[in-house]
Amino acid sequence: RLTAIPTEDPHIHSLSAGNSALHQYDILAVRPTTEKIFHQACSSMDIDVISLDAANRLPFTIRIPQAQQAVQRGLFFEVSYSSMVKDHASRRNTIANARALLRATKGRNIIISSDASHPIDIRGPYDVMNIAHVFGVDITSAREFIEGNVRRMMLKSVARRSHRSAAQVVTLGDDKEEISFAGQKRPLE
């Protein structure tokens, strides 16, 4: 995974589909720092995930048309919970940013991740579902945020790397899955 944090226009152009260095990464994410970068990420960047720095107040407003355009393009929004367990201000900002994102996307294509710098900050799946419940999400949607949407995002990244060709997920048993495209098979983790 590569998470780019562009701050200016020249940085945005290095994230174009023609950049061969990006093909070595399975997942491409961008963490926008301005409204212009957020708009370009939603409308034209060839990425998989828009990661938001939820611990701090966002320097832009998440607008519904931009978020809906990103959802229609198959992009996913990532909200991190690890900063939420550290202090009160980060918790307040994370909850406010997550609720704004939920309103703008209507609860679609959202991924909840840890973004933890230490193993102690990682929570179990049921704890993460309870954190999502604090954001105003029911338990079934919360499960979708940590399971189903992640799987869909991985399939989208495979399609992006294989130039939009078909991919097939096969269940092997014992909860193991394998993904195949262009004659190559790899385990889906």
N, C-alpha and C positions, 0 to 999 in steps of 0.2 A: 504494500500500500504506500502510496505517495500522497501526502497532504501538503499542498502548496498554499502559501499565505501571501498572495500578491498584494502589493501596496500601491503600484503604479501601472500605467498602461503598458510599458515594455514587458513587464512581468506576465501580463495577461497573454500576450502574443506567443510567449514561450510554451504555453499550454495548448497550442493548436494541435490538431490531429496529425499534421505533417511532421511533428517532432518525434524522430525515431527513438530517442532516449526514453520516452514515456511508454513504449511498448513492453519494456521489461517489468512493468508493474501490473499486478492483477487488478488493483482498484486505484482509481484516480479520484482524489478529493480536493476540494478547494475550500479555504476558509476565508470568505470575503471580509475585507476591512473597510470598504466604502460602499455606498449605495450603487455607484456605477459598476463596480466589480460584481456586486450581488446581481444586478440586472443582467450583466453579460453572462454570468454563471447560469442564470435561469434560462437565458434565451439562446446562447450560441456556443458555449464551451463544450468540448467533447470530454465530459467527465462522468463519473458515476454518482458521486456524493457531494452535497453542499453541507459542509460541517460548520456549525455555528459555535462561536465562543460564548456559550450560554452563561458562564460565570460572571461575565462583565456585561454592562449595559451595551446593547448593540448600537453602533454608530449610525445606524440607518433604520428605517421602518420597513418591516416585512409587509409588502403590499400584496393584496390578494391576486391581482392579475399576473404579477411576476411569479408568485408561488404556484398558481394554477398552471402557468405555462411550463414551469419546471416539472410539475407532476405529469402533465400531458406528454412531455418529452421522455418520461421514464426516469427522471432524476430522483434521488432520495435525499432527504434532509436528516442530518445527524444531530442529536442532542446528547451531550455528555452529562453524566450525573456525578462524577467523582468530586468535582469542586463543590457540589451541593452539600456534601457531608463535612466540609471543612469549616466554613464559617457562615454567619447569618446573612451577610451581604451577598455572598455568592449564591446562597440558597434562594434568597428573594429574587435575584436577577435570573437564575436558572428557571424558576417557576414562571416568572413573568415572560421570559423569552419563549419558553416551551408553550405556554398558553397562546401567545401571539402566533406562533408557528402553527399550532393546532387550528386556530381560527382561520388562518390564511389558506391552509392546505385542506381544510375540512377533515383532518385526521388521516390523510392518505400519504403514503410513501415516507413515513417517518421511521427512523431507526434510533434506538436508545443504546448508547454504548458507554463504556466506562471512561476512556481517555485517562486511565489511571497511570500515575508515575511510579506507584509502589503497589506491590501485590495486596497489601492490606486494604487498599481503597476499592478493590474489586468486590462486588456483591453477587450473590446468587440470583438465579432467574426470578424466584418469587419475591425477593427483595426489590429487584428492578421493576417488577410489575407493580409493587406497592408504591414505589417512587412515581411511576407513571400515573397511578391513581391520584397522587397529589397534584399532578398536572391537570386533572379533570377527565381522565380517561377511564372507561370501564375495563374490567379485567380481561375480557376477550380481545379488545383492541390492544391492550398492553402486551398481551402474548404475541399478537401479530407484529408489534413493533420490535420485539426481540427475537422472533423466530421467522415468521413468514416473509416479512419485508427484507430481512437479511438474505434469505434464500433468493428472493426475486432480484435483489441487487447483485448478488453473485452471478446469477444467470445473465443479467444485463451486461455485466462487465466481461463475461465470456463472449457474448455476442459482439461487444464493441471491439474486443481484441481479435476476433475472428472475422471481422468485417461484415457483421450483420448476418452471418450464416446461421443455420439452424443448430440448436444444441438440444441434447436429450439427456434427461436425468433418469437414471435407472436405480430402483431400490434393490440392493443386494441381499437384504436380510440383516437381522441383528442391528437395525437402525443405521446401517451404513449405506451410503449412496455413492454413485459414480456418475460423472458427467462425461459425455463424449461429444466431440465435434471434430469434423474434418478427419475422422478415423483415429483420433487420439483419445485415450481414456485416462481420466484422473479421478482420484477420490474427491468427493465434495465434502469439505469440512466446514 
